[in-house]
């Protein structure tokens, strides 16, 4: 009888472990979910390549607790400025770095 209880307990533990593994998602899926929540919608108003800045009319930026507005951002990498032009609809990520708001990624909106 003791062996039966041990076998049932092990079965329950293994079944629970398998369930948890199948419902927590892979690390890659979790990273993609983070990226999605960190991306904000916006429209490019101005690209200032000389000063490495971009003006975006954007929706809420959740990771910065920022409401919708139009503002000027610095860019982490100058190459981001070459991806867009005024009027483009985009999805972008921004972070606060050294007291400035900086666009770290930008993509054409789908």
VENFEN-V744422 format. One line per field, one symbol per residue. psi: psi as a letter, one per 40 degrees, with the letter a starting at -180 (. if undefined). burial: + if it has 9 or more other ideal C-beta (glycine too) atoms within 8 Angstrom, else -. A space follows every 50 residues. Layout:
BEGIN
psi=???
burial=???
END
This chain:
BEGIN
psi=dddddddddddddddddddddeeeiidddddddddddeiiiihhdihgdd efihhhhiahgdeefhiiihihiiidhddddeeiihehhihiiiihhfei hhheihihi.
burial=-----------------------------+--+-+--+++++++--++-- -+++++-+--+-++--------+++----++--+---+-++++++----- +++--+++--
END
